[in-house]
C-alpha cells in the first residue's frame, strides 16, 4: 500500500512539471487589427503602407 502511495504522489508532483516543460505551449500568435501588420523589427503592429 505504501508503494502505491509513493507512486501516486510522485506522479502528482512530476506531471505539472512535465506539462510546463512542453515546448508547444511557448509559442503565441500575434494578431493585428484590420489595416495593420506585425513588424518584426519593432515587435508591434504598424499601419500597412499603400
N, C-alpha and C positions, 0 to 999 in steps of 0.2 A: 504494500500500500504506500509506503514512503517513497518508493521508486517512482510510482505513478505521479505522486505529488511533485517530486523534483522535476520530472519531465514536463508536467503541465506548467509549473512556474517558469521553467526555462523557456518554454515556447511563448509564454505571455511576455517575457522580457525581451526575447530576441525578435519577435515578429514586428513590432513597431520600428525597431532599429533597421531592419532589413527593408521595410517599406519606405523609409525616409531616404535610404541609400539608392533607391531606384533612379536611374538617370532619366527615365521617361517623364518624371514629374518636374524636371528642372526647366523645361522649355515652355515659353508662353508666346502666343502670337500677338503681335501689335496690330491694332486696327485704328484707322484714322477716319475722320468724318468725310462726308462727300466733298469732293473737290480738293482733297488733301492727300499727300503721300508720305510715307515714312522715309526720313533722311538718315542714312547710316552714320554720317559724319557728326551730325548734331544730336542724334538719338532722339529725335522728336518729329512730330508731324509738321509738314510745310505745305504751303499752297502750291498747286500744280501750275507751273509757268506755261502760258499759252502763247 
